[in-house]
Amino acid sequence: MKKFALVLLMSFCACCALQAQDTKSDIMSYLRNEGYAPSYDSDGYIVFKIEGYAYYALVRDNEDYSLVEIRAQFRTEDKSLSELYQIANDFNLSKYLCKCSAYRNNNGDNICSISMEFVTSSASMTNYQMGYVLRLLPGCVDDLLNEI
C-alpha cells in the first residue's frame, strides 16, 4: 500500500511538472507561429523581442493552472527612484490591464517594469490570452517609455 501511495504521489508531481513544461512550450509555439524568435534566458524564462525591446514570459505553476506574466523592464538613469515610483503609481491609476513597478536591482540600477498576467490551464486558453497580451502590452510599453 505504501508503494502504491508513493507511485500515486510521484505521478501527481510528474503531471504538475508536465503542465508547467506544457505551458512554456505552448507559449514558445505560439510565439514562433506569430513570427517571433523566442528563446530561454539563463533563468529559464522565455525571452522575445517586440520592436527592439526584450519581453519575458514567466510561468508559475499551481495544482490546476499556471500563472503567466509577460514583462518588459527598462533601466533608467535619468530619473530617481522616487520619480519612478510616482510614474508607476500614476501609470497604475490610469491603466487597468497592466501593472507598472519601479525598484532598484542588485547592481544599484533603477528599473521600471511593466507587465500583464493571466491564468491558463490549456493550450487554447494560453493562445487566446497571449494574443490579447501581445496586442495590448506594446502600446502600454510605449506609453511608459514616453513618461520615463
Secondary structure as GFF3:
##gff-version 3
##sequence-region A 1 148
A	DSSP	alpha_helix	2	33	.	.	.	ID=ss1
A	DSSP	beta_strand	39	40	.	.	.	ID=ss2
A	DSSP	beta_strand	46	50	.	.	.	ID=ss3
A	DSSP	beta_strand	53	61	.	.	.	ID=ss4
A	DSSP	beta_strand	66	76	.	.	.	ID=ss5
A	DSSP	alpha_helix	81	94	.	.	.	ID=ss6
A	DSSP	beta_strand	99	104	.	.	.	ID=ss7
A	DSSP	beta_strand	110	120	.	.	.	ID=ss8
A	DSSP	alpha_helix	123	147	.	.	.	ID=ss9
###
